[in-house]
Amino acid sequence: MAGFVTKIIKSGLGVFTSRIFGMVRDICIAGFFGANGATDAFVAAFAVPNLFRAFFAEGALASVFVPFLSDKLTMEGEQKASVYLSSLITVISSVVLILTVLVMAFPDIVTYIFLPGYKDDPAVSSLMPAMVSVLMPYLFFVTVCSLLTCYLNLKGSFFVPNSSTAFLNIAMIAGAFMGYHHGSDILYVCYGVFIGGVAQFFFILLYAYRFGFRFSLRGGYDRRVNEVFHYAVPSLAGVGISQINFMIGRAAASFLATGSISYLYYSNRLFQFPMGLFTIAVGTVVMAEISKANSSGDTAVRNSLIDKAINSIMLVMLPSAAGLIVLAEPIISLVYGRMNFLASDTAATAADLQMYSLGLVFYSFIAVFSRVFYSDKDIKTPLKGAFVGLVVNVVMIAALMKFMGHSGIALASSVAAAATFFYLYTRVRDYRYLFGAVFMKASASSAIMVIGSYIMLSAGAGTVVNIVISAVLYFLALYLMKTNIRSVLR
């Protein structure tokens, strides 16, 4: 337990390293290419491998197999665990390669599904098939990387595997730079995705080898892998529903003004930054640690870990959400507002960021509670929660898009996240969290921070200065309310 915070810090620093390069990547794409039909096509094309990535990489399947791999390492040792993981990699890689070939064989159909609003605009719709053909092989590399990352997390390594996505982002930055200097051809970014995936793959493979993994099928295929797929089917369906949510949002945005998909993408990337920096780090550690607690049958440790995760999210995500809402436009301007990213693009993206930020805390809780169920080998409950979110999202998009445009799509996503969280929370086995002192103090401190931030914004203070002083106000308020963050997490 003493190392829990240390592991979160290492995991967070790893993700932070990757996310920093990811932000630079998005800054380059926005500055070099702006928000237009071409960037809409790229966002839609990049969503295709990422859809399957959610199935086979850091999403459903990875979450399901971690408890099984933990049991292997604990009870049968390194060699048996390597055979088990090798068997899993072999099966999943085969499925991924078949999917890759199918998608590359029918790119026009994929384009129609992901970009229906542009079907009468050949200048845009013709771009996506070429992009999909370049991007799809990336799926194989990222899938294997994710499985090996889970292995490394169980071995206690968090920083290096979680930072390895930096290879992808650096390669995409280089691709954006080259594309800009070759007639603003965004296809070069797709080439960057492929090269970055290859680099990340070999890096993670060598690092896993250092920790003891040896790809081996000695003794034959481990048939316990079949158990993973038995449990994974409902989980895959749940992730599929979640991805359908995003697909519906993007498809709906393709019928709006040109650039709407890009606005949602750019705002979502900033919205994801605090989640990637902290929530995913917490969730990664919680998944590994709860799996170990379940393997040893220690319910008290399991519940304590959930408490720590929720308290951590309360203290970090409440002020993050509040700050993003108040400072949305100056933050977007600071991050993206240069070169081909116009003032009108800034305003449109900022409106989406505000709507997404309303759901930041709920999305963070979902990330933790889903992993709690996966650690308990309960896959059906997250599936039902995802279905609740799907229904709410579709209804809200239909209700809001007509009046709010692309911002209504972002708001619908936040409302759906809230519905999913409340469903999951009420169904956690043998656990209840009391929204007491930590929640009240974090809320009050966030309110004080918002007031100070709004005053500084009205006075024309610089964005960076505003963010720094607002953060100081928040932590000072927590201190005056006698909230010791280290004590809360210990």
MITI-174368 format. One line per 4 residues: number of its first residue (from 1); their letters; for each residue x, y, z of C-alpha. Coordinates in pm, whole numbers, always signed. Layout:
<atoms>
NUM = A = X/Y/Z  ... $
</atoms>
This chain:
<atoms>
1 = MAGF = +0/+0/+0  +288/+234/+78  +396/+226/-284  +53/+307/-425 $
5 = VTKI = +115/+683/-456  +464/+621/-594  +321/+396/-863  +58/+656/-953 $
9 = IKSG = +332/+919/-981  +544/+696/-1205  +244/+602/-1415  +136/+966/-1432 $
13 = LGVF = +480/+1087/-1532  +493/+827/-1805  +155/+927/-1943  +246/+1295/-1897 $
17 = TSRI = +556/+1250/-2112  +349/+1095/-2386  +70/+1350/-2353  +309/+1643/-2378 $
21 = FGMV = +431/+1514/-2711  +68/+1444/-2801  -22/+1805/-2732  +270/+1925/-2945 $
25 = RDIC = +145/+1691/-3216  -204/+1842/-3208  -63/+2194/-3199  +136/+2115/-3514 $
29 = IAGF = -162/+1960/-3692  -387/+2253/-3600  -129/+2514/-3696  -16/+2350/-4019 $
33 = FGAN = -356/+2232/-4145  -623/+2425/-3947  -981/+2296/-3922  -1132/+2205/-4259 $
37 = GATD = -1249/+1917/-4474  -903/+1761/-4495  -857/+1760/-4118  -1212/+1623/-4077 $
41 = AFVA = -1113/+1336/-4309  -793/+1271/-4112  -977/+1266/-3779  -1232/+1021/-3920 $
45 = AFAV = -961/+802/-4077  -751/+794/-3759  -1065/+689/-3571  -1080/+364/-3768 $
49 = PNLF = -769/+191/-3623  -843/+356/-3289  -1186/+192/-3290  -1026/-153/-3303 $
53 = RAFF = -749/-33/-3075  -1013/+17/-2806  -1110/-348/-2849  -769/-510/-2863 $
57 = AEGA = -529/-263/-2708  -569/-55/-2393  -944/-110/-2383  -1159/-412/-2321 $
61 = LASV = -941/-714/-2393  -638/-575/-2212  -850/-500/-1905  -995/-851/-1905 $
65 = FVPF = -668/-1043/-1938  -477/-855/-1663  -636/-1052/-1374  -560/-1380/-1553 $
69 = LSDK = -200/-1282/-1620  -167/-1171/-1258  -279/-1516/-1145  -24/-1677/-1378 $
73 = LTME = +264/-1466/-1247  +161/-1518/-884  +84/-1888/-889  +281/-2044/-1176 $
77 = GEQK = +585/-1824/-1232  +750/-1626/-1511  +791/-1903/-1768  +425/-2008/-1762 $
81 = ASVY = +320/-1643/-1772  +535/-1586/-2082  +377/-1885/-2259  +33/-1759/-2165 $
85 = LSSL = +106/-1406/-2289  +268/-1541/-2606  -41/-1747/-2681  -261/-1442/-2630 $
89 = ITVI = -43/-1226/-2854  -50/-1491/-3127  -429/-1521/-3131  -504/-1149/-3108 $
93 = SSVV = -242/-1059/-3368  -401/-1303/-3611  -743/-1147/-3561  -601/-795/-3594 $
97 = LILT = -421/-876/-3918  -741/-1022/-4068  -934/-707/-3972  -660/-489/-4116 $
101 = VLVM = -676/-667/-4451  -1056/-643/-4462  -1061/-270/-4386  -788/-197/-4640 $
105 = AFPD = -982/-398/-4900  -1301/-192/-4858  -1194/+164/-4768  -1487/+326/-4952 $
109 = IVTY = -1740/+148/-4732  -1547/+252/-4421  -1546/+611/-4546  -1922/+611/-4592 $
113 = IFLP = -1973/+478/-4237  -1739/+721/-4066  -1789/+1028/-4287  -2147/+1010/-4423 $
117 = GYKD = -2201/+1386/-4436  -1926/+1427/-4694  -2056/+1167/-4941  -2143/+1445/-5189 $
121 = DPAV = -1807/+1617/-5147  -1553/+1410/-5345  -1271/+1651/-5261  -1296/+1535/-4897 $
125 = SSLM = -1441/+1183/-4922  -1166/+1077/-5164  -897/+1158/-4905  -1009/+912/-4641 $
129 = PAMV = -959/+579/-4827  -590/+657/-4887  -549/+759/-4523  -715/+443/-4392 $
133 = SVLM = -486/+224/-4605  -178/+385/-4450  -312/+396/-4094  -454/+46/-4048 $
137 = PYLF = -122/-147/-4008  -60/+67/-3699  -330/-139/-3526  -108/-450/-3507 $
141 = FVTV = +181/-265/-3345  -25/-78/-3089  -216/-393/-2992  +97/-591/-2907 $
145 = CSLL = +242/-287/-2729  -65/-262/-2509  -53/-628/-2405  +316/-598/-2318 $
149 = TCYL = +248/-274/-2129  -3/-456/-1908  +263/-720/-1841  +515/-453/-1745 $
153 = NLKG = +261/-282/-1516  +212/-609/-1329  +591/-632/-1298  +589/-290/-1132 $
157 = SFFV = +710/-85/-1429  +488/+213/-1512  +689/+510/-1637  +865/+360/-1939 $
161 = PNSS = +574/+163/-2090  +326/+446/-2030  +558/+699/-2192  +628/+483/-2499 $
165 = TAFL = +346/+644/-2700  +581/+939/-2729  +738/+752/-3023  +408/+771/-3209 $
169 = NIAM = +358/+1138/-3130  +711/+1237/-3229  +674/+1057/-3561  +340/+1231/-3623 $
173 = IAGA = +498/+1567/-3546  +765/+1496/-3804  +494/+1388/-4049  +297/+1708/-3993 $
177 = FMGY = +607/+1918/-4049  +692/+1735/-4373  +333/+1747/-4494  +313/+2122/-4440 $
181 = HHGS = +628/+2172/-4648  +498/+1941/-4922  +190/+2131/-5028  +2/+2096/-4696 $
185 = DILY = -44/+1724/-4759  -190/+1578/-4439  -127/+1224/-4565  +228/+1263/-4431 $
189 = VCYG = +82/+1259/-4079  -56/+914/-4158  +292/+798/-4258  +410/+929/-3922 $
193 = VFIG = +152/+710/-3745  +286/+398/-3917  +653/+478/-3845  +578/+572/-3484 $
197 = GVAQ = +388/+247/-3429  +684/+42/-3552  +927/+231/-3326  +704/+192/-3020 $
201 = FFFI = +661/-180/-3090  +1032/-261/-3091  +1098/-41/-2789  +832/-209/-2572 $
205 = LLYA = +930/-558/-2692  +1293/-507/-2591  +1193/-355/-2257  +959/-645/-2176 $
209 = YRFG = +1245/-882/-2261  +1454/-706/-1998  +1186/-778/-1735  +1175/-1147/-1815 $
213 = FRFS = +926/-1190/-2097  +1026/-1441/-2361  +800/-1504/-2657  +754/-1879/-2643 $
217 = LRGG = +494/-2139/-2725  +705/-2419/-2579  +469/-2684/-2461  +200/-2565/-2700 $
221 = YDRR = -77/-2310/-2696  -202/-2221/-2345  -569/-2308/-2359  -647/-2086/-2060 $
225 = VNEV = -634/-1801/-2310  -978/-1923/-2416  -1108/-1809/-2077  -1005/-1454/-2161 $
229 = FHYA = -1214/-1456/-2476  -1505/-1606/-2283  -1499/-1310/-2045  -1399/-1063/-2314 $
233 = VPSL = -1704/-1102/-2536  -1935/-892/-2312  -1647/-649/-2251  -1582/-612/-2623 $
237 = AGVG = -1951/-546/-2671  -1933/-277/-2401  -1637/-106/-2567  -1814/-142/-2899 $
241 = ISQI = -2109/+49/-2759  -1877/+320/-2626  -1707/+350/-2962  -2045/+365/-3134 $
245 = NFMI = -2111/+670/-2919  -1806/+843/-3065  -1889/+726/-3415  -2240/+865/-3387 $
249 = GRAA = -2101/+1198/-3271  -1850/+1221/-3555  -2102/+1101/-3814  -2354/+1358/-3693 $
253 = ASFL = -2090/+1633/-3701  -2011/+1548/-4066  -2353/+1688/-4157  -2272/+2021/-3989 $
257 = ATGS = -2042/+2301/-4105  -1704/+2201/-4247  -1452/+2164/-3968  -1704/+2050/-3703 $
261 = ISYL = -1537/+1710/-3666  -1203/+1884/-3622  -1344/+2120/-3357  -1469/+1822/-3158 $
265 = YYSN = -1136/+1647/-3201  -919/+1939/-3092  -1137/+2017/-2791  -1159/+1651/-2693 $
269 = RLFQ = -781/+1620/-2704  -745/+1905/-2454  -1027/+1762/-2245  -845/+1428/-2244 $
273 = FPMG = -519/+1586/-2127  -596/+1592/-1752  -755/+1248/-1783  -448/+1113/-1957 $
277 = LFTI = -218/+1282/-1710  -394/+1162/-1397  -707/+948/-1436  -556/+693/-1672 $
281 = AVGT = -250/+678/-1449  -470/+611/-1145  -680/+359/-1336  -372/+174/-1462 $
285 = VVMA = -233/+134/-1111  -575/+50/-964  -626/-223/-1224  -294/-389/-1144 $
289 = EISK = -320/-348/-766  -685/-456/-736  -609/-762/-949  -336/-854/-701 $
293 = ANSS = -571/-791/-405  -838/-1010/-562  -583/-1284/-630  -505/-1288/-258 $
297 = GDTA = -871/-1243/-153  -810/-917/+36  -1137/-719/+12  -1023/-452/+259 $
301 = VRNS = -725/-359/+43  -948/-357/-267  -1193/-111/-110  -913/+106/+24 $
305 = LIDK = -767/+129/-328  -1104/+238/-467  -1130/+506/-197  -787/+637/-282 $
309 = AINS = -869/+648/-652  -1193/+842/-595  -1030/+1086/-354  -749/+1144/-601 $
313 = IMLV = -996/+1218/-879  -1199/+1453/-661  -895/+1658/-567  -760/+1689/-921 $
317 = MLPS = -1050/+1665/-1165  -1298/+1903/-1000  -1064/+2206/-1029  -946/+2088/-1372 $
321 = AAGL = -1303/+2083/-1503  -1382/+2420/-1349  -1068/+2577/-1491  -1129/+2441/-1841 $
325 = IVLA = -1483/+2581/-1840  -1383/+2931/-1726  -1067/+2960/-1936  -1175/+2756/-2240 $
329 = EPII = -1127/+3026/-2505  -795/+3169/-2382  -659/+2814/-2339  -763/+2714/-2692 $
333 = SLVY = -614/+3037/-2825  -289/+2974/-2638  -259/+2613/-2753  -394/+2615/-3107 $
337 = GRMN = -439/+2978/-3212  -166/+3025/-3469  -95/+2995/-3842  -391/+2828/-4015 $
341 = FLAS = -603/+2793/-3701  -828/+3101/-3720  -1007/+3306/-3453  -1339/+3152/-3559 $
345 = DTAA = -1185/+2807/-3509  -1076/+2909/-3161  -1426/+3018/-3058  -1590/+2704/-3199 $
349 = TAAD = -1338/+2470/-3034  -1364/+2652/-2700  -1742/+2606/-2693  -1695/+2231/-2741 $
353 = LQMY = -1428/+2219/-2470  -1665/+2375/-2218  -1932/+2116/-2291  -1688/+1826/-2270 $
357 = SLGL = -1547/+1958/-1944  -1885/+1928/-1774  -1836/+1552/-1792  -1469/+1537/-1694 $
361 = VFYS = -1525/+1405/-1341  -1781/+1149/-1461  -1550/+1019/-1732  -1275/+987/-1471 $
365 = FIAV = -1497/+786/-1238  -1604/+558/-1524  -1238/+484/-1599  -1186/+370/-1240 $
369 = FSRV = -1512/+185/-1177  -1491/-5/-1506  -1153/-136/-1399  -1297/-236/-1063 $
373 = FYSD = -1552/-457/-1237  -1291/-598/-1474  -1068/-680/-1177  -1359/-869/-1022 $
377 = KDIK = -1400/-1049/-1358  -1745/-892/-1389  -1777/-788/-1751  -2154/-763/-1787 $
381 = TPLK = -2204/-462/-1560  -1976/-228/-1761  -2155/-353/-2072  -2492/-253/-1931 $
385 = GAFV = -2349/+82/-1822  -2215/+145/-2171  -2557/+67/-2317  -2718/+317/-2079 $
389 = GLVV = -2467/+577/-2200  -2539/+493/-2564  -2913/+546/-2527  -2867/+872/-2339 $
393 = NVVM = -2609/+996/-2591  -2828/+929/-2895  -3129/+1096/-2735  -2927/+1399/-2626 $
397 = IAAL = -2757/+1442/-2966  -3097/+1440/-3133  -3226/+1694/-2883  -2925/+1929/-2871 $
401 = MKFM = -2753/+1924/-3211  -3028/+2123/-3383  -2991/+2412/-3137  -2624/+2392/-3035 $
405 = GHSG = -2454/+2237/-3340  -2130/+2055/-3265  -2132/+2187/-2907  -2454/+1995/-2852 $
409 = IALA = -2270/+1675/-2950  -2006/+1747/-2685  -2269/+1820/-2420  -2456/+1499/-2507 $
413 = SSVA = -2134/+1307/-2442  -2103/+1460/-2093  -2463/+1383/-2002  -2415/+1024/-2120 $
417 = AAAT = -2101/+994/-1906  -2293/+1106/-1599  -2564/+848/-1663  -2307/+571/-1709 $
421 = FFYL = -2122/+661/-1390  -2432/+659/-1172  -2529/+322/-1313  -2186/+170/-1239 $
425 = YTRV = -2153/+324/-895  -2481/+179/-770  -2369/-171/-872  -2021/-202/-724 $
429 = RDYR = -2005/-513/-505  -1951/-464/-129  -1851/-101/-165  -1995/+245/-104 $
433 = YLFG = -1813/+576/-105  -1930/+855/+121  -1915/+1186/-63  -1805/+1369/+248 $
437 = AVFM = -1518/+1593/+353  -1294/+1549/+49  -1576/+1622/-195  -1699/+1928/-3 $
441 = KASA = -1352/+2075/+41  -1252/+2013/-318  -1579/+2172/-437  -1540/+2476/-212 $
445 = SSAI = -1176/+2523/-311  -1270/+2493/-678  -1537/+2761/-633  -1282/+2996/-477 $
449 = MVIG = -1043/+2923/-764  -1314/+2995/-1023  -1396/+3332/-868  -1030/+3431/-866 $
453 = SYIM = -980/+3306/-1222  -1283/+3496/-1350  -1162/+3818/-1186  -819/+3780/-1343 $
457 = LSAG = -977/+3700/-1681  -1189/+4015/-1663  -881/+4216/-1571  -698/+4092/-1881 $
461 = AGTV = -441/+3874/-1705  -235/+3644/-1928  -355/+3287/-1962  -46/+3124/-1813 $
465 = VNIV = -44/+3370/-1522  -413/+3305/-1466  -365/+2928/-1461  -71/+2944/-1220 $
469 = ISAV = -241/+3183/-977  -566/+2985/-996  -380/+2666/-906  -216/+2845/-612 $
473 = LYFL = -559/+2968/-496  -700/+2617/-512  -423/+2452/-312  -414/+2741/-66 $
477 = ALYL = -788/+2701/-8  -738/+2327/+50  -461/+2405/+296  -676/+2654/+488 $
481 = MKTN = -949/+2390/+504  -690/+2155/+657  -685/+1912/+366  -349/+1741/+337 $
485 = IRSV = -332/+1589/-11  -51/+1352/+83  -250/+1236/+385  -556/+1174/+169 $
489 = LR = -357/+958/-72  -141/+778/+185 $
</atoms>
